[in-house]
């Protein structure tokens, strides 16, 4: 009887091996590489959440092309939500104060306070611009872990994303090994050249150093102004734009109003990391058209007059991508 059971088990084992190996693996067991990739994508999702949930402060250095900017960042998360202060440390004085979705830009030299509602959640050290997390990125980027490095005196895990096409740049994210907060971000070209980087040179997670959250009030002689922003429906537009284009997903079209004669439409696209903005406004004789795309480090822009309108596309993407977006505008009538 034991011999018959053994033969019975062998028969089923041989069928199992035939299905898995001989027929190309009808049981699609995940490979070690697949499991590792899933772990890394989950790490990025968690890092984005940590940027919202943690309390921290530190010094930032941003370099894009020839532009270098030092600033001080303070972020607090509590019962009232998020409170954040970003202060420029060199050049003209400026400070941005955010409480959840309310933003104030304070310009002391001009005694001016600009108020606006936040339209996107992307700002270092947050790294994702898609509410669905990394779900879109899996189809657009290959992910791997690079050699560990230290940033701001702290040990990090380095996650590299390489695009699967030539319509976007690559990224390297340096995540704090202990708290998983993004400490440094690099944007690199297809040739491996670092086009832009932003990161902490110092960071502190001591909550006692964070000030009491409050929005500043303008003093005597100061001017307070705000930009009215209206969400436009497709039926209100004289043009149409695709909902998804070369891996970029469209969000709302906004109308920024600064007086009766100054209205600019902005439509934001994102692939989850990279973003592209399409600006459309009435063309006038005062618009001088550059002969070539304008580049500022990783940020590029292209403009052209289409009928009675000036269309400008801006984003941290290659020039080829900007050209495709310019061609994507379809006019209902002009």
MOPERA-V170903 format. One record per residue. RES is the residue in one letter. SS is DSSP state (h for helix, s for strand, l for the rest). PHI is phi in whole degrees, 0 to 359 (999 if undefined). NEAR is the number of other ideal C-beta (glycine too) atoms within 10 Angstrom. Layout:
<<RES/SS/PHI/NEAR> <RES/SS/PHI/NEAR>>
//
This chain:
<<X/l/999/5> <X/h/296/6> <X/h/295/7> <X/h/295/8> <X/h/296/9> <X/h/296/10> <X/h/296/9> <X/h/298/10> <X/h/293/10> <X/h/297/10> <X/h/299/10> <X/h/290/9> <X/h/294/10> <X/h/295/11> <X/h/295/11> <X/h/299/11> <X/h/295/11> <X/h/298/11> <X/h/293/13> <X/h/283/14> <X/h/259/11> <X/h/294/11> <X/l/258/10> <X/l/85/8> <X/l/84/10> <X/l/292/10> <X/l/265/9> <X/l/282/9> <X/l/297/7> <X/l/293/10> <X/l/282/9> <X/h/299/7> <X/h/295/9> <X/h/296/11> <X/h/296/10> <X/h/294/14> <X/h/296/17> <X/h/299/14> <X/h/297/11> <X/h/290/19> <X/h/297/19> <X/h/296/12> <X/h/296/17> <X/h/292/24> <X/h/302/16> <X/h/293/15> <X/h/298/23> <X/h/299/22> <X/h/291/14> <X/h/297/19> <X/h/298/22> <X/h/276/13> <X/h/272/12> <X/l/277/17> <X/l/251/18> <X/s/201/23> <X/s/211/20> <X/s/178/19> <X/s/257/16> <X/s/245/23> <X/s/232/17> <X/s/244/16> <X/s/227/16> <X/s/223/18> <X/l/64/12> <X/l/271/7> <X/s/274/11> <X/s/230/11> <X/s/221/14> <X/s/259/14> <X/s/208/20> <X/s/241/15> <X/s/241/19> <X/s/230/19> <X/s/225/22> <X/s/228/21> <X/s/237/19> <X/s/205/11> <X/l/296/5> <X/l/272/11> <X/s/104/13> <X/s/262/18> <X/s/227/21> <X/s/218/17> <X/s/230/21> <X/s/240/19> <X/s/239/16> <X/s/284/15> <X/l/258/13> <X/l/225/9> <X/l/79/10> <X/l/303/9> <X/l/294/13> <X/l/201/17> <X/s/218/17> <X/s/247/17> <X/s/241/21> <X/s/233/19> <X/s/238/18> <X/l/56/13> <X/l/263/12> <X/s/268/12> <X/s/235/18> <X/s/236/20> <X/s/253/16> <X/s/251/19> <X/s/244/15> <X/h/300/12> <X/h/298/8> <X/h/257/13> <X/l/49/14> <X/s/230/15> <X/s/238/22> <X/s/254/16> <X/s/244/15> <X/s/198/16> <X/s/272/12> <X/l/293/13> <X/l/252/16> <X/l/215/12> <X/l/266/15> <X/l/273/18> <X/l/194/16> <X/l/309/18> <X/l/268/27> <X/l/289/17> <X/l/235/21> <X/l/251/21> <X/l/250/21> <X/l/244/19> <X/l/299/9> <X/l/275/11> <X/l/72/16> <X/l/271/22> <X/l/302/12> <X/l/285/20> <X/h/291/23> <X/h/303/13> <X/h/278/10> <X/l/250/19> <X/s/228/23> <X/s/269/12> <X/s/238/21> <X/s/205/13> <X/s/259/14> <X/s/263/12> <X/l/297/6> <X/l/293/11> <X/l/219/13> <X/s/257/11> <X/s/227/18> <X/l/53/19> <X/l/78/10> <X/s/237/16> <X/s/286/13> <X/s/229/22> <X/s/258/18> <X/s/253/17> <X/s/250/21> <X/s/248/17> <X/s/245/22> <X/s/248/14> <X/s/294/21> <X/l/271/11> <X/l/220/13> <X/l/255/10> <X/l/256/20> <X/l/207/25> <X/l/264/23> <X/s/265/19> <X/s/227/21> <X/s/234/18> <X/s/245/24> <X/s/255/26> <X/s/257/24> <X/s/304/24> <X/l/293/13> <X/l/272/10> <X/l/249/14> <X/l/64/19> <X/l/278/23> <X/s/292/24> <X/s/257/27> <X/s/204/23> <X/s/229/18> <X/s/235/20> <X/s/247/22> <X/s/230/19> <X/l/276/12> <X/l/295/13> <X/l/271/5> <X/l/89/7> <X/l/286/9> <X/s/284/14> <X/s/270/19> <X/s/203/19> <X/s/215/18> <X/s/220/19> <X/s/189/22> <X/s/283/25> <X/s/260/14> <X/s/216/12> <X/s/211/21> <X/s/224/16> <X/l/256/15> <X/l/279/9> <X/h/293/13> <X/h/293/6> <X/h/272/12> <X/l/273/18> <X/l/285/10> <X/l/293/6> <X/l/297/19> <X/l/195/10> <X/l/276/13> <X/l/291/12> <X/l/250/9> <X/l/290/14> <X/l/270/8> <X/l/300/5> <X/l/85/6> <X/l/269/15> <X/s/248/11> <X/s/247/12> <X/s/223/11> <X/s/219/12> <X/l/261/13> <X/s/285/11> <X/s/239/14> <X/s/239/13> <X/s/277/11> <X/s/260/14> <X/l/271/8> <X/h/303/10> <X/h/293/5> <X/h/271/11> <X/l/263/16> <X/l/270/13> <X/s/214/21> <X/s/228/12> <X/l/230/18> <X/l/291/14> <X/l/287/11> <X/s/229/11> <X/s/217/18> <X/l/41/18> <X/l/88/21> <X/s/256/27> <X/s/259/17> <X/s/277/16> <X/s/250/19> <X/s/296/13> <X/s/266/20> <X/s/251/19> <X/s/248/17> <X/s/265/17> <X/s/249/13> <X/l/231/12> <X/l/107/7> <X/l/296/6> <X/l/264/7> <X/l/242/10> <X/s/230/15> <X/s/237/16> <X/s/270/21> <X/s/229/20> <X/s/241/21> <X/s/260/20> <X/s/244/27> <X/s/212/21> <X/l/259/24> <X/l/111/25> <X/l/232/26> <X/l/286/26> <X/s/226/19> <X/s/225/25> <X/s/248/17> <X/s/253/24> <X/s/255/16> <X/s/227/23> <X/s/212/17> <X/s/296/12> <X/l/278/17> <X/l/219/10> <X/l/295/5> <X/l/279/5> <X/l/280/12> <X/l/264/6> <X/l/264/9> <X/l/292/9> <X/l/281/4> <X/l/218/7> <X/l/302/15> <X/s/267/12> <X/s/240/13> <X/s/225/14> <X/l/67/17> <X/l/280/21> <X/s/275/17> <X/s/233/20> <X/s/219/17> <X/s/224/19> <X/s/229/19> <X/s/203/15> <X/s/274/12> <X/s/242/15> <X/l/64/12> <X/l/261/11> <X/s/235/17> <X/s/260/18> <X/s/248/22> <X/s/235/19> <X/s/244/27> <X/s/224/21> <X/s/179/23> <X/l/271/20> <X/l/219/25> <X/l/296/20> <X/h/301/12> <X/h/303/11> <X/h/294/26> <X/h/300/21> <X/h/298/14> <X/h/294/15> <X/h/292/24> <X/h/300/16> <X/h/283/10> <X/l/279/18> <X/l/286/18> <X/s/242/9> <X/s/269/14> <X/l/287/8> <X/l/190/6> <X/l/225/9>>
//
